């Protein structure tokens, strides 16, 4: 991260989250909770972003917005 080297993929965060949800070994109710939170908070803001463009500043800004969220 410090060297600003990025993964060699054009995949978006949405694509990687979809793949993770396909293989994650979690209970159905846990999965439903994750999907709801991802759809409400993560995907609208970061979902279309290529993973290679995610950096610490982007994530910190996103986390700060989540801390201000009342929902």
Secondary structure, DSSP 8 states (H G I E B T S, - for coil): -TT----S---BHHHHHHHHHHH----HHHHHHHHHHIIIIIHHHHTTSBGGG--HHHHHHHHHHHHH---
